[in-house]
Amino acid sequence: MKIAIIGTGYVGLTTAVVLSYLHHDVTAVDKDESKLSLLHEGKSPIHEPGIQNLLEEVWHTIRFTPNVAEAVPGAELILIAVGTPPKKNGEADTRHVEQAAREVAQVCLPNKHYTLVVKSTVPIGTNQRVAEVVENVFSERGIRGNISVASNPEFLQEGLALQGAFYPDRIVVGANSEEAVDTLRRLYKPILEQTFDPPSEFPRPPSYHLPPMMTTDPNSAEMIKYAANTFLALKISFINEIAGLCEEVAADVTEVARGIGLDARIGHRFLRAGLGWGGSCYPKDTAALLGVAAQSGYKMPITEAARTVNFRQRKRIVEKLREALSTLEGKTVGILGLAFKPNTDDIREAPALDIIRELLAEGAAVRAHDPIAITNARQALSQRDDTHDSRLHFTEDVYELPYDADALVLVTEWDLYHRLELRRLAKQMKTPILIDGRNVYSPEEARAAGFHYIGVGRT
Ligand code: UGA
């Protein structure tokens, strides 16, 4: 199938290479010249396990262009995968989605049928709005266009994007037209029937079952995306709230999570207590959902509480440090991990950034390590002039981190950190305090290595 994809961010690029791997004819459009020049050299602008190799594998067939007119007219299906950044009041800004729809409609051929699919995470009602935008352009052009608009929310998890694209739990399609549903069923046929040869880096999991394609109306499809992210966000906040109480009553939250997770109705996933969620999705989408609710005058106290609990986790870690060190003024703190989660260089809404800012504000010196996110973190922090602060240093050698430090804080649970020689770290420190913000280490192991160990929800 001939496909045009508008936007080559995490969602757009992953979708483009996966659909190209499944033998669709893909042209991806992006206006960002620096991204395009990387893509034209066959280099991925995003860090995502496996994406570089897959991009090289489909290199001879996939095309990248800044020009919608090159990609859209001949396509049967057009996917919009542009960003919906938060506005100041938290609502999602759909300007780029509407602009993309407008540009698409401007170059559509009269009388040819297209399916226009919105993959971006958008407030409920946006598909309807996109259909209106398209119709307006057609009437301005004085042509009879023929476009079916459909919602196809994306459930991609950074760091696991390709795995999730080849082996999704489900595919959700919201459309009012049978034709659009049929086109999307043809698009995803190799995934729905698992008829493709798995790439060597992404073998089919032995227990994987064929995924259902759920079809519904566009508003419900848009709501499914927000409800799914909000549910996962509140599951994490729930266990973090329990973790706080565990500390008060000398219980261990990792044991509690294991015990409740064994109940099939609850399940064990997304019950890891720690520093809570960051990234480009949960913070933005929970705020956007509250924005949608506010417009209807509807209150969502559970979603609000999930956000409060989440951002409190970051402050609690700094409080634990303050308590352990008596004061932060003049102390040196090593930060293990800057990315919002492992296997990505994404630092958007990363807990590490808030923690570093707070530590610097209280007069501490900070030394920070991350396997791949240092460049992004440095840039994000410099926007606030923090790097001009001589008290902030980044290091690429994790074993330089503890030198003369008063405490270490594990913020991101990179694999590398699971394998650290704890004894070697502890020995170099002024005071061997380890705040384990993701409960990576066993308290016994850390203590045996010489650390004063403080986890989350474990005494
Ligand atoms: C999330 C969803 O998982 C995807 O399904 C969705 O498509 C995506 O948002 C999106 O809307 O684009 P993502 O933000 O990439 O994906 O990452 P997650 O793996 O869900 O983790 C989010 C945050 O929760 C991370 O900061 C992680 O450290 C934290 N987390 C996760 C916990 O603190 N505890 C857990 O048990 C699980």
Residues whose N, C-alpha, C, O or C-beta is under 5 A from the ligand:
A	BS01	UGA	E154 F155 L156 Q157 E158 I236 F270 L271 R272 G276 W277 G278 G279 C281 Y282 F340 K341
